[in-house]
Amino acid sequence: MTGKRFVSILTASLLLLPVYTSTLLAGVEPSPFQPEINQLGAIANMLDSAYFRVDRTLSVPPEPCVPPDPCKGLNGDINRLEAIENQVSSTDNMVDSMINEVMGFEPTPFREDLVPALEVVGEAAQGIADRINTFVVETSAEEVAIEFIYAVEAVGVSALIVVDTVDDGIEQLLGGPVACEDIEDENTCNARDLCEWDPGDFCFTAE
């Protein structure tokens, strides 16, 4: 094949590509819930930001206060954690309001379009809870100021509330409870009261 002929064929192929792509995408419309999907993406980013702030704060926890010595940096850490807790709580309110709004529409199969975005939010919130749980389990009041631990736990509780809100929202969108066997994420599986994660990488209903 000559160089000129090859170039001609390649050019023709490229010209036909947009037509072929248009044919494939014909009849495919964006989800009517795309604005909500975008908002859930923004919420997941907020939770990712909260995770990094928590992780940074936990990396240098304040030591226990020994009167009359002042608690160096404790107040600043407490205030920081309270701000993070407020941020996480606000994401829960956003998710809850969105679910209620969507469920107020006429029933539509497009509701399921929200599920993957909700799962990302749930995973981000679970990541915060897991990071905090690891810290609390591995830390004692003899090593870290107890007030700091309490503030950290409050953030963890708020994160788990988000996980529950997400799970409840998914159940509503899918028209009923999600079976353990349909859950593919280990954290989501273990967060369910009746579900357990098998080492073989699948979720099952605990007896």
Contacts in CASP RR format, 6 or more apart in sequence:
PFRMAT RR
TARGET T0000
AUTHOR 0000-0000-0000
METHOD contacts of the structure
MODEL  1
MTGKRFVSILTASLLLLPVYTSTLLAGVEPSPFQPEINQLGAIANMLDSA
YFRVDRTLSVPPEPCVPPDPCKGLNGDINRLEAIENQVSSTDNMVDSMIN
EVMGFEPTPFREDLVPALEVVGEAAQGIADRINTFVVETSAEEVAIEFIY
AVEAVGVSALIVVDTVDDGIEQLLGGPVACEDIEDENTCNARDLCEWDPG
DFCFTAE
31 37 0 8 1.000
31 110 0 8 1.000
31 113 0 8 1.000
32 108 0 8 1.000
32 110 0 8 1.000
33 102 0 8 1.000
33 110 0 8 1.000
33 111 0 8 1.000
33 113 0 8 1.000
33 114 0 8 1.000
36 98 0 8 1.000
36 102 0 8 1.000
36 114 0 8 1.000
36 117 0 8 1.000
37 113 0 8 1.000
37 114 0 8 1.000
37 117 0 8 1.000
39 94 0 8 1.000
39 98 0 8 1.000
40 95 0 8 1.000
40 98 0 8 1.000
40 114 0 8 1.000
40 117 0 8 1.000
40 118 0 8 1.000
40 120 0 8 1.000
40 121 0 8 1.000
41 117 0 8 1.000
41 120 0 8 1.000
41 121 0 8 1.000
43 91 0 8 1.000
43 94 0 8 1.000
43 95 0 8 1.000
43 121 0 8 1.000
44 117 0 8 1.000
44 120 0 8 1.000
44 121 0 8 1.000
44 122 0 8 1.000
44 124 0 8 1.000
46 87 0 8 1.000
46 90 0 8 1.000
46 91 0 8 1.000
47 88 0 8 1.000
47 91 0 8 1.000
47 121 0 8 1.000
47 122 0 8 1.000
47 124 0 8 1.000
47 125 0 8 1.000
47 128 0 8 1.000
47 159 0 8 1.000
47 162 0 8 1.000
48 124 0 8 1.000
49 87 0 8 1.000
50 84 0 8 1.000
50 87 0 8 1.000
50 88 0 8 1.000
50 128 0 8 1.000
50 155 0 8 1.000
50 159 0 8 1.000
51 124 0 8 1.000
51 127 0 8 1.000
51 128 0 8 1.000
51 131 0 8 1.000
53 80 0 8 1.000
53 84 0 8 1.000
54 81 0 8 1.000
54 84 0 8 1.000
54 128 0 8 1.000
54 131 0 8 1.000
54 132 0 8 1.000
54 152 0 8 1.000
54 155 0 8 1.000
55 131 0 8 1.000
57 77 0 8 1.000
57 80 0 8 1.000
57 81 0 8 1.000
57 84 0 8 1.000
57 152 0 8 1.000
58 131 0 8 1.000
58 132 0 8 1.000
58 135 0 8 1.000
58 152 0 8 1.000
61 77 0 8 1.000
61 135 0 8 1.000
61 139 0 8 1.000
61 143 0 8 1.000
61 144 0 8 1.000
61 145 0 8 1.000
61 148 0 8 1.000
62 71 0 8 1.000
62 72 0 8 1.000
62 73 0 8 1.000
62 74 0 8 1.000
62 77 0 8 1.000
62 144 0 8 1.000
62 145 0 8 1.000
62 148 0 8 1.000
63 72 0 8 1.000
63 143 0 8 1.000
63 144 0 8 1.000
63 145 0 8 1.000
64 141 0 8 1.000
64 142 0 8 1.000
64 143 0 8 1.000
64 144 0 8 1.000
64 145 0 8 1.000
64 146 0 8 1.000
65 71 0 8 1.000
65 74 0 8 1.000
65 145 0 8 1.000
71 145 0 8 1.000
71 147 0 8 1.000
74 145 0 8 1.000
74 147 0 8 1.000
74 148 0 8 1.000
77 148 0 8 1.000
77 151 0 8 1.000
78 147 0 8 1.000
78 148 0 8 1.000
78 151 0 8 1.000
81 148 0 8 1.000
81 151 0 8 1.000
81 152 0 8 1.000
81 154 0 8 1.000
81 155 0 8 1.000
82 151 0 8 1.000
82 154 0 8 1.000
84 155 0 8 1.000
85 151 0 8 1.000
85 154 0 8 1.000
85 155 0 8 1.000
85 158 0 8 1.000
88 125 0 8 1.000
88 128 0 8 1.000
88 155 0 8 1.000
88 156 0 8 1.000
88 158 0 8 1.000
88 159 0 8 1.000
88 162 0 8 1.000
89 158 0 8 1.000
89 161 0 8 1.000
91 121 0 8 1.000
91 125 0 8 1.000
91 162 0 8 1.000
92 158 0 8 1.000
92 161 0 8 1.000
92 162 0 8 1.000
92 165 0 8 1.000
95 118 0 8 1.000
95 121 0 8 1.000
95 162 0 8 1.000
95 165 0 8 1.000
95 166 0 8 1.000
95 169 0 8 1.000
96 165 0 8 1.000
99 165 0 8 1.000
99 168 0 8 1.000
99 169 0 8 1.000
99 172 0 8 1.000
99 173 0 8 1.000
102 111 0 8 1.000
102 114 0 8 1.000
102 173 0 8 1.000
103 111 0 8 1.000
103 172 0 8 1.000
103 173 0 8 1.000
105 111 0 8 1.000
111 173 0 8 1.000
112 173 0 8 1.000
112 174 0 8 1.000
114 173 0 8 1.000
115 170 0 8 1.000
115 173 0 8 1.000
115 174 0 8 1.000
118 166 0 8 1.000
118 169 0 8 1.000
118 170 0 8 1.000
118 173 0 8 1.000
119 166 0 8 1.000
119 170 0 8 1.000
119 185 0 8 1.000
119 188 0 8 1.000
121 162 0 8 1.000
121 166 0 8 1.000
122 162 0 8 1.000
122 163 0 8 1.000
122 166 0 8 1.000
122 167 0 8 1.000
122 188 0 8 1.000
123 185 0 8 1.000
123 187 0 8 1.000
123 188 0 8 1.000
125 159 0 8 1.000
125 160 0 8 1.000
125 162 0 8 1.000
125 163 0 8 1.000
125 166 0 8 1.000
126 159 0 8 1.000
126 160 0 8 1.000
126 163 0 8 1.000
126 187 0 8 1.000
126 188 0 8 1.000
126 191 0 8 1.000
127 159 0 8 1.000
127 187 0 8 1.000
128 155 0 8 1.000
128 156 0 8 1.000
128 159 0 8 1.000
129 156 0 8 1.000
129 159 0 8 1.000
129 160 0 8 1.000
129 163 0 8 1.000
130 187 0 8 1.000
132 152 0 8 1.000
132 153 0 8 1.000
132 155 0 8 1.000
132 156 0 8 1.000
132 159 0 8 1.000
133 156 0 8 1.000
135 152 0 8 1.000
136 149 0 8 1.000
136 152 0 8 1.000
136 153 0 8 1.000
139 149 0 8 1.000
141 149 0 8 1.000
160 191 0 8 1.000
163 188 0 8 1.000
163 191 0 8 1.000
164 191 0 8 1.000
167 178 0 8 1.000
167 188 0 8 1.000
167 191 0 8 1.000
167 192 0 8 1.000
170 178 0 8 1.000
171 177 0 8 1.000
171 178 0 8 1.000
179 205 0 8 1.000
180 189 0 8 1.000
180 192 0 8 1.000
180 194 0 8 1.000
180 195 0 8 1.000
180 196 0 8 1.000
180 203 0 8 1.000
180 204 0 8 1.000
180 205 0 8 1.000
180 206 0 8 1.000
181 202 0 8 1.000
181 203 0 8 1.000
181 204 0 8 1.000
181 205 0 8 1.000
182 203 0 8 1.000
183 189 0 8 1.000
183 192 0 8 1.000
183 195 0 8 1.000
183 203 0 8 1.000
184 203 0 8 1.000
186 197 0 8 1.000
186 201 0 8 1.000
186 203 0 8 1.000
188 203 0 8 1.000
189 195 0 8 1.000
189 196 0 8 1.000
189 197 0 8 1.000
189 203 0 8 1.000
190 196 0 8 1.000
190 197 0 8 1.000
192 203 0 8 1.000
194 205 0 8 1.000
194 206 0 8 1.000
195 203 0 8 1.000
195 204 0 8 1.000
195 205 0 8 1.000
195 206 0 8 1.000
196 203 0 8 1.000
196 204 0 8 1.000
196 205 0 8 1.000
196 206 0 8 1.000
197 203 0 8 1.000
198 204 0 8 1.000
END
